[in-house]
Amino acid sequence: MSTGRLEAICGKDSSGKTAMALGRALQALTEQKTVIVIQFLKGSEKTGNLEVLKRMEPELKVFRFEKSDRYFAELSDAEKKDEEINIRNGLNYAKKVLTTEECDLLVLDEALGLVDQNIVTEEELEGLLKCRDQVQVIVTGKVLPEGIRRIADKVEEVDCR
Protein backbone atom coordinates (compact mmCIF):
# COMPACT_ATOMS: atom_id res chain seq x y z
CA MET A 1 0.00 0.00 0.00
CA SER A 2 1.25 3.48 -0.90
CA THR A 3 2.05 5.85 1.91
CA GLY A 4 2.80 8.78 -0.40
CA ARG A 5 -0.22 11.03 -0.65
CA LEU A 6 -1.93 11.75 -3.96
CA GLU A 7 -3.47 15.17 -4.45
CA ALA A 8 -5.49 16.12 -7.51
CA ILE A 9 -6.00 19.76 -8.45
CA CYS A 10 -8.60 20.29 -11.16
CA GLY A 11 -10.58 23.16 -12.62
CA LYS A 12 -11.30 25.28 -15.64
CA ASP A 13 -8.83 27.06 -17.93
CA SER A 14 -6.65 29.63 -16.18
CA SER A 15 -8.03 28.82 -12.77
CA GLY A 16 -4.67 28.62 -10.98
CA LYS A 17 -4.09 24.86 -10.94
CA THR A 18 -0.41 25.09 -11.86
CA ALA A 19 0.12 28.00 -9.48
CA MET A 20 -1.45 26.02 -6.65
CA ALA A 21 0.70 22.97 -7.40
CA LEU A 22 3.85 25.10 -7.59
CA GLY A 23 2.90 26.71 -4.28
CA ARG A 24 2.80 23.23 -2.76
CA ALA A 25 6.19 22.56 -4.35
CA LEU A 26 7.66 25.72 -2.79
CA GLN A 27 6.27 24.70 0.59
CA ALA A 28 7.96 21.31 0.22
CA LEU A 29 11.26 23.07 -0.58
CA THR A 30 10.99 25.11 2.63
CA GLU A 31 10.71 21.76 4.44
CA GLN A 32 14.02 20.64 2.86
CA LYS A 33 12.27 18.18 0.54
CA THR A 34 13.27 17.46 -3.04
CA VAL A 35 10.78 18.29 -5.79
CA ILE A 36 10.45 17.29 -9.42
CA VAL A 37 7.89 18.94 -11.70
CA ILE A 38 7.00 17.38 -15.04
CA GLN A 39 4.79 19.55 -17.23
CA PHE A 40 2.65 18.12 -20.02
CA LEU A 41 0.77 19.69 -22.94
CA LYS A 42 2.60 23.01 -22.57
CA GLY A 43 5.15 22.63 -25.34
CA SER A 44 8.91 22.78 -25.02
CA GLU A 45 10.87 24.71 -22.44
CA LYS A 46 10.84 27.62 -24.91
CA THR A 47 7.07 27.96 -24.38
CA GLY A 48 5.92 30.06 -21.47
CA ASN A 49 8.14 31.48 -18.79
CA LEU A 50 10.25 28.87 -17.00
CA GLU A 51 13.26 31.05 -16.18
CA VAL A 52 12.14 31.69 -12.59
CA LEU A 53 11.59 28.01 -11.93
CA LYS A 54 14.87 27.05 -13.59
CA ARG A 55 16.71 29.37 -11.17
CA MET A 56 15.51 27.18 -8.32
CA GLU A 57 17.50 24.17 -9.55
CA PRO A 58 18.86 21.86 -8.27
CA GLU A 59 16.34 21.85 -5.39
CA LEU A 60 13.41 22.13 -7.80
CA LYS A 61 13.78 20.30 -11.09
CA VAL A 62 11.37 21.11 -13.93
CA PHE A 63 11.00 18.96 -17.05
CA ARG A 64 9.09 19.24 -20.28
CA PHE A 65 9.58 16.42 -22.75
CA GLU A 66 7.69 17.96 -25.63
CA LYS A 67 9.73 19.41 -28.50
CA SER A 68 7.25 21.81 -30.11
CA ASP A 69 7.32 25.43 -29.04
CA ARG A 70 3.51 25.53 -29.19
CA TYR A 71 0.91 24.17 -26.82
CA PHE A 72 -0.34 20.66 -27.65
CA ALA A 73 -3.87 21.88 -28.45
CA GLU A 74 -2.46 24.18 -31.17
CA LEU A 75 -0.71 21.37 -33.08
CA SER A 76 -1.88 19.60 -36.23
CA ASP A 77 -2.89 15.94 -35.93
CA ALA A 78 0.46 14.83 -37.40
CA GLU A 79 2.40 17.05 -34.99
CA LYS A 80 0.33 15.70 -32.08
CA LYS A 81 1.28 12.13 -33.03
CA ASP A 82 4.98 13.09 -32.87
CA GLU A 83 4.54 14.83 -29.53
CA GLU A 84 2.68 11.85 -28.06
CA ILE A 85 5.95 9.92 -28.22
CA ASN A 86 7.71 12.67 -26.28
CA ILE A 87 4.86 12.82 -23.77
CA ARG A 88 5.10 9.06 -23.21
CA ASN A 89 8.83 9.56 -22.56
CA GLY A 90 7.81 12.03 -19.87
CA LEU A 91 5.43 9.48 -18.36
CA ASN A 92 8.16 6.84 -18.41
CA TYR A 93 10.44 9.26 -16.58
CA ALA A 94 7.68 9.90 -14.04
CA LYS A 95 7.38 6.16 -13.44
CA LYS A 96 11.14 5.92 -12.92
CA VAL A 97 11.02 8.81 -10.45
CA LEU A 98 8.24 7.10 -8.52
CA THR A 99 9.77 3.63 -8.45
CA THR A 100 13.24 4.86 -7.48
CA GLU A 101 11.83 7.46 -5.06
CA GLU A 102 14.08 10.09 -6.64
CA CYS A 103 12.22 12.92 -4.92
CA ASP A 104 9.85 13.61 -2.04
CA LEU A 105 7.24 15.41 -4.16
CA LEU A 106 6.44 14.82 -7.82
CA VAL A 107 4.17 17.33 -9.55
CA LEU A 108 2.60 16.04 -12.77
CA ASP A 109 1.27 19.28 -14.20
CA GLU A 110 -1.59 18.78 -16.70
CA ALA A 111 -1.26 14.98 -16.47
CA LEU A 112 -5.05 14.76 -16.17
CA GLY A 113 -5.22 16.45 -19.57
CA LEU A 114 -3.44 13.47 -21.10
CA VAL A 115 -6.62 11.48 -20.53
CA ASP A 116 -8.76 14.28 -22.04
CA GLN A 117 -6.52 14.33 -25.12
CA ASN A 118 -6.71 10.50 -25.47
CA ILE A 119 -2.93 10.21 -25.14
CA VAL A 120 -3.27 7.78 -22.24
CA THR A 121 -6.22 5.94 -20.78
CA GLU A 122 -7.53 6.64 -17.32
CA GLU A 123 -6.33 3.16 -16.34
CA GLU A 124 -2.79 3.88 -17.57
CA LEU A 125 -2.60 7.09 -15.54
CA GLU A 126 -4.09 5.38 -12.50
CA GLY A 127 -1.51 2.58 -12.82
CA LEU A 128 1.31 5.14 -12.92
CA LEU A 129 -0.01 6.93 -9.84
CA LYS A 130 -0.28 3.69 -7.91
CA CYS A 131 3.54 3.30 -8.27
CA ARG A 132 4.08 6.19 -5.86
CA ASP A 133 4.89 4.22 -2.67
CA GLN A 134 6.58 6.90 -0.46
CA VAL A 135 6.54 9.78 -2.96
CA GLN A 136 3.86 12.45 -2.60
CA VAL A 137 2.26 13.22 -5.97
CA ILE A 138 0.22 16.16 -7.20
CA VAL A 139 -1.62 15.90 -10.52
CA THR A 140 -3.35 18.80 -12.23
CA GLY A 141 -5.79 19.17 -15.09
CA LYS A 142 -9.20 20.42 -16.11
CA VAL A 143 -11.17 17.20 -15.62
CA LEU A 144 -10.62 14.63 -12.88
CA PRO A 145 -11.42 11.08 -14.05
CA GLU A 146 -13.46 9.08 -11.55
CA GLY A 147 -10.76 6.40 -11.13
CA ILE A 148 -8.18 9.01 -10.14
CA ARG A 149 -10.72 10.66 -7.81
CA ARG A 150 -11.18 7.31 -6.04
CA ILE A 151 -7.47 6.85 -5.31
CA ALA A 152 -6.73 10.51 -4.47
CA ASP A 153 -6.18 11.41 -0.83
CA LYS A 154 -7.18 15.00 -1.49
CA VAL A 155 -9.06 16.72 -4.31
CA GLU A 156 -8.97 20.49 -4.85
CA GLU A 157 -11.46 21.86 -7.36
CA VAL A 158 -10.32 25.35 -8.33
CA ASP A 159 -12.74 27.88 -9.79
CA CYS A 160 -11.42 31.45 -9.86
CA ARG A 161 -14.16 33.90 -10.72
C-alpha positions as a LaTeX table, in Angstrom:
\begin{tabular}{lrrr}
\hline
Residue & $x$ (\AA) & $y$ (\AA) & $z$ (\AA) \\
\hline
Met1 & 0.00 & 0.00 & 0.00 \\
Ser2 & 1.25 & 3.48 & $-0.90$ \\
Thr3 & 2.05 & 5.85 & 1.91 \\
Gly4 & 2.80 & 8.78 & $-0.40$ \\
Arg5 & $-0.22$ & 11.03 & $-0.65$ \\
Leu6 & $-1.93$ & 11.75 & $-3.96$ \\
Glu7 & $-3.47$ & 15.17 & $-4.45$ \\
Ala8 & $-5.49$ & 16.12 & $-7.51$ \\
Ile9 & $-6.00$ & 19.76 & $-8.45$ \\
Cys10 & $-8.60$ & 20.29 & $-11.16$ \\
Gly11 & $-10.58$ & 23.16 & $-12.62$ \\
Lys12 & $-11.30$ & 25.28 & $-15.64$ \\
Asp13 & $-8.83$ & 27.06 & $-17.93$ \\
Ser14 & $-6.65$ & 29.63 & $-16.18$ \\
Ser15 & $-8.03$ & 28.82 & $-12.77$ \\
Gly16 & $-4.67$ & 28.62 & $-10.98$ \\
Lys17 & $-4.09$ & 24.86 & $-10.94$ \\
Thr18 & $-0.41$ & 25.09 & $-11.86$ \\
Ala19 & 0.12 & 28.00 & $-9.48$ \\
Met20 & $-1.45$ & 26.02 & $-6.65$ \\
Ala21 & 0.70 & 22.97 & $-7.40$ \\
Leu22 & 3.85 & 25.10 & $-7.59$ \\
Gly23 & 2.90 & 26.71 & $-4.28$ \\
Arg24 & 2.80 & 23.23 & $-2.76$ \\
Ala25 & 6.19 & 22.56 & $-4.35$ \\
Leu26 & 7.66 & 25.72 & $-2.79$ \\
Gln27 & 6.27 & 24.70 & 0.59 \\
Ala28 & 7.96 & 21.31 & 0.22 \\
Leu29 & 11.26 & 23.07 & $-0.58$ \\
Thr30 & 10.99 & 25.11 & 2.63 \\
Glu31 & 10.71 & 21.76 & 4.44 \\
Gln32 & 14.02 & 20.64 & 2.86 \\
Lys33 & 12.27 & 18.18 & 0.54 \\
Thr34 & 13.27 & 17.46 & $-3.04$ \\
Val35 & 10.78 & 18.29 & $-5.79$ \\
Ile36 & 10.45 & 17.29 & $-9.42$ \\
Val37 & 7.89 & 18.94 & $-11.70$ \\
Ile38 & 7.00 & 17.38 & $-15.04$ \\
Gln39 & 4.79 & 19.55 & $-17.23$ \\
Phe40 & 2.65 & 18.12 & $-20.02$ \\
Leu41 & 0.77 & 19.69 & $-22.94$ \\
Lys42 & 2.60 & 23.01 & $-22.57$ \\
Gly43 & 5.15 & 22.63 & $-25.34$ \\
Ser44 & 8.91 & 22.78 & $-25.02$ \\
Glu45 & 10.87 & 24.71 & $-22.44$ \\
Lys46 & 10.84 & 27.62 & $-24.91$ \\
Thr47 & 7.07 & 27.96 & $-24.38$ \\
Gly48 & 5.92 & 30.06 & $-21.47$ \\
Asn49 & 8.14 & 31.48 & $-18.79$ \\
Leu50 & 10.25 & 28.87 & $-17.00$ \\
Glu51 & 13.26 & 31.05 & $-16.18$ \\
Val52 & 12.14 & 31.69 & $-12.59$ \\
Leu53 & 11.59 & 28.01 & $-11.93$ \\
Lys54 & 14.87 & 27.05 & $-13.59$ \\
Arg55 & 16.71 & 29.37 & $-11.17$ \\
Met56 & 15.51 & 27.18 & $-8.32$ \\
Glu57 & 17.50 & 24.17 & $-9.55$ \\
Pro58 & 18.86 & 21.86 & $-8.27$ \\
Glu59 & 16.34 & 21.85 & $-5.39$ \\
Leu60 & 13.41 & 22.13 & $-7.80$ \\
Lys61 & 13.78 & 20.30 & $-11.09$ \\
Val62 & 11.37 & 21.11 & $-13.93$ \\
Phe63 & 11.00 & 18.96 & $-17.05$ \\
Arg64 & 9.09 & 19.24 & $-20.28$ \\
Phe65 & 9.58 & 16.42 & $-22.75$ \\
Glu66 & 7.69 & 17.96 & $-25.63$ \\
Lys67 & 9.73 & 19.41 & $-28.50$ \\
Ser68 & 7.25 & 21.81 & $-30.11$ \\
Asp69 & 7.32 & 25.43 & $-29.04$ \\
Arg70 & 3.51 & 25.53 & $-29.19$ \\
Tyr71 & 0.91 & 24.17 & $-26.82$ \\
Phe72 & $-0.34$ & 20.66 & $-27.65$ \\
Ala73 & $-3.87$ & 21.88 & $-28.45$ \\
Glu74 & $-2.46$ & 24.18 & $-31.17$ \\
Leu75 & $-0.71$ & 21.37 & $-33.08$ \\
Ser76 & $-1.88$ & 19.60 & $-36.23$ \\
Asp77 & $-2.89$ & 15.94 & $-35.93$ \\
Ala78 & 0.46 & 14.83 & $-37.40$ \\
Glu79 & 2.40 & 17.05 & $-34.99$ \\
Lys80 & 0.33 & 15.70 & $-32.08$ \\
Lys81 & 1.28 & 12.13 & $-33.03$ \\
Asp82 & 4.98 & 13.09 & $-32.87$ \\
Glu83 & 4.54 & 14.83 & $-29.53$ \\
Glu84 & 2.68 & 11.85 & $-28.06$ \\
Ile85 & 5.95 & 9.92 & $-28.22$ \\
Asn86 & 7.71 & 12.67 & $-26.28$ \\
Ile87 & 4.86 & 12.82 & $-23.77$ \\
Arg88 & 5.10 & 9.06 & $-23.21$ \\
Asn89 & 8.83 & 9.56 & $-22.56$ \\
Gly90 & 7.81 & 12.03 & $-19.87$ \\
Leu91 & 5.43 & 9.48 & $-18.36$ \\
Asn92 & 8.16 & 6.84 & $-18.41$ \\
Tyr93 & 10.44 & 9.26 & $-16.58$ \\
Ala94 & 7.68 & 9.90 & $-14.04$ \\
Lys95 & 7.38 & 6.16 & $-13.44$ \\
Lys96 & 11.14 & 5.92 & $-12.92$ \\
Val97 & 11.02 & 8.81 & $-10.45$ \\
Leu98 & 8.24 & 7.10 & $-8.52$ \\
Thr99 & 9.77 & 3.63 & $-8.45$ \\
Thr100 & 13.24 & 4.86 & $-7.48$ \\
Glu101 & 11.83 & 7.46 & $-5.06$ \\
Glu102 & 14.08 & 10.09 & $-6.64$ \\
Cys103 & 12.22 & 12.92 & $-4.92$ \\
Asp104 & 9.85 & 13.61 & $-2.04$ \\
Leu105 & 7.24 & 15.41 & $-4.16$ \\
Leu106 & 6.44 & 14.82 & $-7.82$ \\
Val107 & 4.17 & 17.33 & $-9.55$ \\
Leu108 & 2.60 & 16.04 & $-12.77$ \\
Asp109 & 1.27 & 19.28 & $-14.20$ \\
Glu110 & $-1.59$ & 18.78 & $-16.70$ \\
Ala111 & $-1.26$ & 14.98 & $-16.47$ \\
Leu112 & $-5.05$ & 14.76 & $-16.17$ \\
Gly113 & $-5.22$ & 16.45 & $-19.57$ \\
Leu114 & $-3.44$ & 13.47 & $-21.10$ \\
Val115 & $-6.62$ & 11.48 & $-20.53$ \\
Asp116 & $-8.76$ & 14.28 & $-22.04$ \\
Gln117 & $-6.52$ & 14.33 & $-25.12$ \\
Asn118 & $-6.71$ & 10.50 & $-25.47$ \\
Ile119 & $-2.93$ & 10.21 & $-25.14$ \\
Val120 & $-3.27$ & 7.78 & $-22.24$ \\
Thr121 & $-6.22$ & 5.94 & $-20.78$ \\
Glu122 & $-7.53$ & 6.64 & $-17.32$ \\
Glu123 & $-6.33$ & 3.16 & $-16.34$ \\
Glu124 & $-2.79$ & 3.88 & $-17.57$ \\
Leu125 & $-2.60$ & 7.09 & $-15.54$ \\
Glu126 & $-4.09$ & 5.38 & $-12.50$ \\
Gly127 & $-1.51$ & 2.58 & $-12.82$ \\
Leu128 & 1.31 & 5.14 & $-12.92$ \\
Leu129 & $-0.01$ & 6.93 & $-9.84$ \\
Lys130 & $-0.28$ & 3.69 & $-7.91$ \\
Cys131 & 3.54 & 3.30 & $-8.27$ \\
Arg132 & 4.08 & 6.19 & $-5.86$ \\
Asp133 & 4.89 & 4.22 & $-2.67$ \\
Gln134 & 6.58 & 6.90 & $-0.46$ \\
Val135 & 6.54 & 9.78 & $-2.96$ \\
Gln136 & 3.86 & 12.45 & $-2.60$ \\
Val137 & 2.26 & 13.22 & $-5.97$ \\
Ile138 & 0.22 & 16.16 & $-7.20$ \\
Val139 & $-1.62$ & 15.90 & $-10.52$ \\
Thr140 & $-3.35$ & 18.80 & $-12.23$ \\
Gly141 & $-5.79$ & 19.17 & $-15.09$ \\
Lys142 & $-9.20$ & 20.42 & $-16.11$ \\
Val143 & $-11.17$ & 17.20 & $-15.62$ \\
Leu144 & $-10.62$ & 14.63 & $-12.88$ \\
Pro145 & $-11.42$ & 11.08 & $-14.05$ \\
Glu146 & $-13.46$ & 9.08 & $-11.55$ \\
Gly147 & $-10.76$ & 6.40 & $-11.13$ \\
Ile148 & $-8.18$ & 9.01 & $-10.14$ \\
Arg149 & $-10.72$ & 10.66 & $-7.81$ \\
Arg150 & $-11.18$ & 7.31 & $-6.04$ \\
Ile151 & $-7.47$ & 6.85 & $-5.31$ \\
Ala152 & $-6.73$ & 10.51 & $-4.47$ \\
Asp153 & $-6.18$ & 11.41 & $-0.83$ \\
Lys154 & $-7.18$ & 15.00 & $-1.49$ \\
Val155 & $-9.06$ & 16.72 & $-4.31$ \\
Glu156 & $-8.97$ & 20.49 & $-4.85$ \\
Glu157 & $-11.46$ & 21.86 & $-7.36$ \\
Val158 & $-10.32$ & 25.35 & $-8.33$ \\
Asp159 & $-12.74$ & 27.88 & $-9.79$ \\
Cys160 & $-11.42$ & 31.45 & $-9.86$ \\
Arg161 & $-14.16$ & 33.90 & $-10.72$ \\
\hline
\end{tabular}
